[in-house]
Amino acid sequence: MVRRCGVIGEGAFVVVIRYKDDNGPDFAVKELLSTKEIERFTREIDILEALAGCPNIMPLLKRSPDGHSYSMPLADEVLEKYIR
């Protein structure tokens, strides 16, 4: 069973939600909040797909059919911790 655990981050046009999977590792889903940013979000997904397998790049697990969200592994830490 997969359960939504709550919001772990928000941006100007996206929200990141944590999910718990009883049969596998937890994961995050990044969801687009405004369709006016769909081109930018699609470009982000395309870049992640192009960089698949590169070290230090969070892999994309699954892209939604409508292109309004994608899933990725849950990170152990956030970059913000190191740049403040």
N, C-alpha and C positions, 0 to 999 in steps of 0.2 A: 504494500500500500504506500502511496506517495501522499504526503501531507504538507500543506503550506504552513510554514513556521513564522513568517512575518517579514517585514521590510528590513533590509540590512543597509540600504543606501538609496539616495535619491539625487537626481540631477535636474537640470532645467527641463529636459524632455524625456527622461526615463526614470524608472524605478527598478531596483534590484531586490528580488525576493528570494529568501532561503526556503528550500524544500527538503524534507526528510524522506528518504526512501528506505523502507524496511528491508528491501532486498539488495541494497547497494549503498554506495557513499552518498552523503548529502550533496546537493548541487544548488546552483543559483540560476535564476532566470531573470534576464534583463528585458523589461517590457517598455515599449514605446508608449508615451502618454499622449503625444500629439501627432496626428498624421501629417501636419505641415512640415515635420522634420523627417519624413520617411526617406527622402533621398540621402540625407546624411547618415541615417541609421543603416540603410541598405549598404552604403559605402563602407561603413564600419564592419558589417558582417562579411562583405566581400573581402576586405583586407584580412580579417581573422582567418577566413578560409584559405586565402593565398599564403598566409604565414604558418599554416598548419605544420607542426613538427619542429618549428624553430624553438631553440631554447629560450627560456624566460618570457615566452608569450603564452598567455592563458588560452588553452584550446577551446574551440567552439564544439560543443557536443551535438547540438541539434538546432536547426533553424526552423521556425514555424512556417507553415505553408503560406501564410499571408505576409510574412516578412516583418511582423510587428513585434517579434520576440525571439530570443535564442537562449539556450541553456549552456552553462559552462560549469566546470568543477568549482567547488567552493574553495576559495583561497584561504590559506592558513593565516595570512597577514594582508595588510593593505599598504600600498606605496605611501600613502599620506603619512604614515608613522615615521618614515625615513626622510621626508622632505620638509617637515615643519621645523 
